[in-house]
């Protein structure tokens, strides 16, 4: 399958559709939209319904209309999505699943201002163009700026099987991270419960917390130094659990945040300033000598084949932007 070009800012009108699932039945149209699609506020959804930008089963509807299972909601919108890198490479594909390389500037799925400029949307369109008419579902996700291996199911049983492996922690994962500072030990481990940071106003920020903290989950990551540079270290990251932002949080906790991280290793205000600029459509250039993105790459996955059960290993080489950036670094003493 051919690669996709980088996708610029989109200004075309699109029709987004949603079929009401069982858990949405009984909710009003307005409550369903505001709860399911949080990139718009309740007030904004109310105004869009008033302007007939939202239809229910092909017709305008009141915000108070009670929904039923299977109702079809459509929303007309001009998607002003930020530019992304759409160069998705499929590394392995068969009838039940595939493994692809996600670029480092591409969200895994719809979130905020990203709807069509996402890994799963672009991949689905490519598969449709190649004649695939079945389901396509993410098995797991990578952060927007993390590059590397993504597993996608093309069949329901395979999806359940693969998701089960990730949830059970039986999938072996290996990442490469370029981190700030010189890591002294050749190997080290970070263990500790992860949970929402109690001192941050950023709801997505996680933190290492004392064991037993309500709402926290145990997490463990092993790190191995690959190479030291003058001010940075390239490390291999082997997560033994799969918590949100685990590698990034553990490296920040160890005093070596991932280079290019917009959240960890930064203050709340620094992160909020980045978010404000991004939402306004303004690109935020990296600081002098800084990385163009989060320098984190999912380079290896080992899992059981969803049909045969045989151990299967997939690998992704370090992407060009990381290779180029690292090539310009000076080695340590």
C-alpha positions as CSV (number, residue, x, y, z in Angstrom):
1,X,0.0,0.0,0.0
2,X,1.4,3.4,-0.9
3,X,2.2,6.0,1.7
4,X,0.0,9.0,2.3
5,X,1.3,12.6,1.9
6,X,1.3,14.9,4.9
7,X,-2.2,16.3,5.4
8,X,-2.5,20.1,5.6
9,X,-5.1,22.1,7.5
10,X,-8.5,21.0,6.3
11,X,-11.3,23.6,5.6
12,X,-13.9,21.4,3.8
13,X,-17.4,20.7,5.0
14,X,-17.9,17.2,6.2
15,X,-20.8,15.1,7.5
16,X,-20.0,13.2,10.7
17,X,-22.4,10.4,11.7
18,X,-23.1,8.5,14.9
19,X,-25.4,5.6,15.4
20,X,-26.9,5.6,18.9
21,X,-25.7,2.6,20.9
22,X,-27.7,0.8,23.7
23,X,-26.1,3.0,26.4
24,X,-27.3,6.1,24.5
25,X,-30.9,5.1,24.4
26,X,-33.2,7.2,26.6
27,X,-30.9,10.2,26.6
28,X,-31.9,13.5,24.9
29,X,-30.2,14.4,21.7
30,X,-28.4,17.3,23.4
31,X,-27.2,15.3,26.4
32,X,-26.0,12.5,24.1
33,X,-24.0,14.8,21.9
34,X,-22.5,16.8,24.8
35,X,-21.5,13.6,26.6
36,X,-20.3,11.6,23.6
37,X,-18.5,14.4,21.7
38,X,-16.8,16.6,24.3
39,X,-14.8,18.7,21.8
40,X,-17.9,20.9,21.7
41,X,-19.6,22.4,24.8
42,X,-23.2,21.7,25.7
43,X,-24.0,25.3,24.8
44,X,-22.3,24.9,21.4
45,X,-24.2,21.7,20.6
46,X,-27.5,23.4,21.5
47,X,-26.7,26.2,19.1
48,X,-25.8,23.8,16.3
49,X,-29.0,21.9,16.8
50,X,-30.9,25.2,16.6
51,X,-29.1,26.1,13.3
52,X,-30.2,22.7,11.8
53,X,-26.5,21.6,11.6
54,X,-27.6,18.4,13.4
55,X,-30.2,15.9,12.1
56,X,-31.8,12.9,13.6
57,X,-32.6,10.1,11.1
58,X,-32.3,12.6,8.3
59,X,-34.5,15.3,9.8
60,X,-34.0,18.3,12.1
61,X,-34.8,17.5,15.7
62,X,-35.3,19.3,19.0
63,X,-32.5,19.2,21.7
64,X,-35.0,17.4,24.0
65,X,-35.7,14.6,21.6
66,X,-35.3,11.3,23.4
67,X,-33.1,8.8,21.5
68,X,-33.6,5.2,20.7
69,X,-31.1,2.4,19.9
70,X,-30.0,2.7,16.3
71,X,-31.0,6.3,15.7
72,X,-28.7,7.9,13.2
73,X,-27.3,11.3,14.1
74,X,-25.5,13.5,11.4
75,X,-23.6,16.7,12.0
76,X,-22.5,19.1,9.2
77,X,-19.2,20.9,10.0
78,X,-16.2,22.5,8.4
79,X,-13.3,20.6,9.9
80,X,-10.4,23.0,10.5
81,X,-8.1,20.2,11.6
82,X,-4.4,20.9,12.3
83,X,-1.9,19.4,9.8
84,X,-0.6,15.9,10.5
85,X,1.8,13.4,9.0
86,X,-0.3,10.8,7.1
87,X,2.6,8.6,6.1
88,X,1.2,5.3,7.6
89,X,3.2,2.2,6.6
90,X,1.6,-1.2,6.9
91,X,4.2,-3.7,8.0
92,X,2.1,-6.8,8.2
93,X,-1.4,-7.6,7.1
94,X,-3.7,-10.6,7.0
95,X,-7.4,-11.3,7.1
96,X,-7.9,-10.8,10.8
97,X,-5.5,-8.1,11.8
98,X,-2.7,-5.8,10.7
99,X,0.3,-4.0,12.2
100,X,1.2,-0.5,11.0
101,X,3.8,2.2,11.7
102,X,2.2,5.4,13.0
103,X,4.1,8.6,12.3
104,X,5.1,10.9,15.2
105,X,2.6,13.6,14.4
106,X,-0.7,11.8,14.1
107,X,-3.4,11.1,16.8
108,X,-4.4,7.5,17.1
109,X,-8.1,8.3,17.1
110,X,-10.6,11.3,17.1
111,X,-9.9,13.7,19.9
112,X,-10.5,17.4,20.3
113,X,-9.8,19.2,17.0
114,X,-8.8,15.9,15.3
115,X,-11.5,14.0,13.5
116,X,-10.3,12.9,10.1
117,X,-6.7,13.7,10.6
118,X,-6.2,10.5,12.7
119,X,-4.4,7.2,12.3
120,X,-7.6,5.1,12.4
121,X,-9.5,7.3,9.9
122,X,-6.7,7.5,7.4
123,X,-5.9,3.8,7.7
124,X,-9.6,2.9,7.2
125,X,-9.9,5.1,4.1
126,X,-6.8,3.4,2.6
127,X,-8.2,0.0,3.3
128,X,-11.5,0.9,1.8
129,X,-9.7,2.1,-1.4
130,X,-7.9,-1.2,-1.5
131,X,-11.3,-3.0,-1.4
132,X,-11.6,-4.0,2.3
133,X,-15.2,-3.6,3.4
134,X,-15.0,-5.1,6.9
135,X,-14.6,-3.6,10.3
136,X,-11.4,-1.9,11.4
137,X,-10.8,-1.3,15.1
138,X,-7.9,-0.1,17.2
139,X,-6.5,-2.7,19.6
140,X,-4.5,-0.1,21.6
141,X,-3.3,3.4,21.2
142,X,-0.2,5.5,21.1
143,X,0.0,9.2,22.2
144,X,-0.2,11.6,19.4
145,X,3.5,12.4,19.1
146,X,4.7,8.8,19.9
147,X,5.7,7.0,16.7
148,X,5.8,3.3,16.1
149,X,3.8,0.0,16.1
150,X,0.0,0.0,16.1
151,X,-2.1,-3.2,16.1
152,X,-5.4,-3.0,14.3
153,X,-8.1,-5.7,14.2
154,X,-10.1,-6.5,11.0
155,X,-12.4,-9.0,12.6
156,X,-14.4,-9.1,15.8
157,X,-12.9,-12.3,17.3
158,X,-9.4,-11.1,16.6
159,X,-10.2,-7.7,18.2
160,X,-11.4,-9.4,21.4
161,X,-8.4,-11.7,21.5
162,X,-5.8,-9.0,20.9
163,X,-7.5,-6.5,23.3
164,X,-7.5,-9.2,25.9
165,X,-3.8,-9.8,25.5
166,X,-3.0,-6.1,26.0
167,X,-5.3,-5.9,29.0
168,X,-3.8,-9.0,30.6
169,X,-0.3,-7.6,30.1
170,X,1.0,-10.6,28.1
171,X,2.1,-8.4,25.2
172,X,5.8,-7.7,25.4
173,X,6.6,-4.1,24.4
174,X,9.8,-2.2,23.7
175,X,10.3,1.5,23.2
176,X,13.2,3.8,22.4
177,X,13.3,7.2,24.2
178,X,15.7,10.0,23.9
179,X,15.7,11.6,27.4
180,X,17.1,14.7,29.0
181,X,20.4,14.5,30.9
182,X,22.9,11.7,31.4
183,X,21.5,8.5,32.9
184,X,24.2,7.2,35.2
185,X,23.3,3.5,35.6
186,X,23.3,1.2,32.6
187,X,20.0,-0.3,33.8
188,X,17.4,1.0,36.2
189,X,13.8,0.3,37.1
190,X,10.9,2.5,38.2
191,X,8.0,1.0,40.1
192,X,5.1,2.8,41.8
193,X,1.4,3.4,41.5
194,X,0.3,5.8,38.8
195,X,-2.7,8.0,39.3
196,X,-4.0,11.5,38.6
197,X,-1.7,14.2,39.9
198,X,-3.3,15.7,43.0
199,X,-1.3,19.0,42.7
200,X,-2.0,19.7,39.0
201,X,-4.8,21.5,37.3
202,X,-4.2,19.3,34.2
203,X,-6.7,16.5,34.3
204,X,-4.6,14.2,32.1
205,X,-1.4,14.6,34.1
206,X,-0.4,11.4,35.9
207,X,2.1,11.0,38.7
208,X,3.9,8.3,40.7
209,X,1.9,8.0,44.0
210,X,2.2,6.0,47.2
211,X,1.0,2.4,46.9
212,X,-2.6,2.0,47.9
213,X,-3.6,5.6,46.9
214,X,-7.2,5.5,45.8
215,X,-7.6,5.5,42.1
216,X,-4.0,4.6,41.4
217,X,-2.7,1.5,39.5
218,X,0.6,-0.3,40.0
219,X,3.1,0.2,37.3
220,X,6.6,-1.0,36.5
221,X,9.2,-0.1,33.8
222,X,12.7,-1.3,33.1
223,X,15.1,1.0,31.4
224,X,18.4,0.2,29.6
225,X,20.9,2.8,28.4
226,X,21.6,2.4,24.6
227,X,23.9,5.3,24.2
228,X,24.9,8.5,26.0
229,X,25.3,11.9,24.3
230,X,26.6,15.2,25.6
231,X,23.3,16.2,27.3
232,X,21.0,13.4,26.5
233,X,20.6,9.6,26.8
234,X,19.0,7.1,24.4
235,X,17.3,4.5,26.4
236,X,15.4,1.3,25.8
237,X,12.1,1.2,27.7
238,X,10.5,-2.1,28.7
239,X,7.1,-1.5,30.4
240,X,5.9,-4.5,32.4
241,X,2.5,-2.9,32.8
242,X,0.5,-0.8,30.4
243,X,-0.7,2.4,32.2
244,X,-1.6,5.7,30.5
245,X,1.6,7.7,29.9
246,X,3.6,5.2,31.9
247,X,7.0,5.5,30.3
248,X,6.8,9.3,30.2
249,X,5.7,9.5,33.9
250,X,8.4,7.1,35.1
251,X,11.1,8.9,33.2
252,X,10.0,12.2,34.5
253,X,9.9,10.7,38.0
254,X,13.5,9.5,37.5
255,X,14.6,13.0,36.6
256,X,15.0,12.3,32.9
257,X,11.8,13.4,31.0
258,X,11.5,12.4,27.4
259,X,12.9,15.1,25.1
260,X,10.1,17.1,23.4
261,X,7.5,16.1,26.0
262,X,4.9,19.0,26.2
263,X,3.4,17.7,29.5
264,X,5.9,15.9,31.7
265,X,9.0,17.9,32.7
266,X,6.9,21.0,32.1
267,X,4.8,23.2,34.4
268,X,1.0,23.4,34.1
269,X,1.2,26.9,32.6
270,X,3.8,25.8,30.0
271,X,1.5,22.9,28.9
272,X,-1.6,25.1,28.9
273,X,0.1,27.7,26.8
274,X,1.0,25.0,24.3
275,X,-2.6,23.8,24.2
276,X,-4.0,27.3,23.7
277,X,-1.7,27.9,20.8
278,X,-2.5,24.5,19.2
279,X,-6.3,25.1,19.5
280,X,-5.8,28.5,17.9
281,X,-4.2,26.8,14.9
282,X,-0.7,28.2,15.7
283,X,2.3,25.9,15.4
284,X,4.6,26.0,18.4
285,X,8.2,25.8,17.2
286,X,10.6,23.8,19.4
287,X,13.1,25.7,21.5
288,X,16.6,26.2,20.0
289,X,18.2,22.7,19.9
290,X,14.9,21.2,21.0
291,X,13.3,18.1,19.5
292,X,10.6,18.6,16.8
293,X,8.3,16.2,18.8
294,X,8.2,13.7,21.6
295,X,11.2,11.5,21.1
296,X,9.5,8.2,21.9
297,X,9.1,5.3,19.5
298,X,7.3,2.0,19.9
299,X,9.9,-0.3,18.2
300,X,8.9,-3.8,19.1
301,X,5.8,-5.9,20.0
302,X,5.6,-9.6,20.8
303,X,2.1,-11.1,21.0
304,X,0.2,-14.4,20.4
305,X,-1.3,-14.6,16.9
306,X,-5.0,-14.1,17.4
307,X,-5.8,-17.3,15.3
308,X,-3.0,-19.7,15.8
309,X,-1.7,-18.6,19.2
310,X,1.8,-18.7,17.9
311,X,4.2,-16.1,19.3
312,X,4.6,-13.3,16.7
313,X,7.2,-10.5,16.8
314,X,7.0,-7.2,15.0
315,X,9.7,-4.5,14.8
316,X,9.8,-1.0,13.5
317,X,13.1,0.9,12.8
318,X,13.7,4.2,14.4
319,X,11.9,6.8,12.2
320,X,13.7,9.4,10.1
321,X,13.0,12.4,12.3
322,X,14.5,10.7,15.4
323,X,17.5,9.4,13.4
324,X,18.1,12.9,12.0
325,X,17.9,14.6,15.4
326,X,20.1,12.1,17.1
327,X,22.6,12.3,14.3
328,X,23.2,16.0,15.2
329,X,24.0,15.3,18.8
330,X,27.4,15.2,20.3
331,X,28.5,12.0,22.1
332,X,29.3,12.1,25.8
333,X,32.7,11.8,27.2
